[in-house]
Amino acid sequence: MKERLEQKLRDAFSPSICIIKDQSHLHAGHAGADPAGETHFRLEIVSDAFAGKSRLEAHRM
């Protein structure tokens, strides 16, 4: 799933930085957590597509 997510982000935003960290292990055992993992990710993405947009506008993209 991580690879698929990264490819979609790269296709959509052509980022100069795209860091995806799987943080599913931090949610293991929580109600509704999928034991297979890859359910929670932290993203750091830098792209010209966000230029001139507020943080809220960028998050909505």
Residue, then its C-alpha position, 0 to 999 in steps of 0.5 A: m500500500k505504501e508504494r501505491l500511495e507514494q506513486k499516486l502522490r508523485d503523479a498528482f503533485s510532482p513533489s521535490i520531497c515525498i517521505i512516507k512513514d508507516q506508523s501503523h505499529l503505533h495503532a496496533g491493538h486499537a479498536g478497529a485496527d487492521p492486524a495486517g498493518e499499513t493503516h496509518f501513515r505520516l506524510e511529508i510532501v513538498s511541491d510547487a502545487f502547494a505554492g500560494k495555498s494556505r495550509l488548509e487549502a493544501h490539506r484539502m488537495 
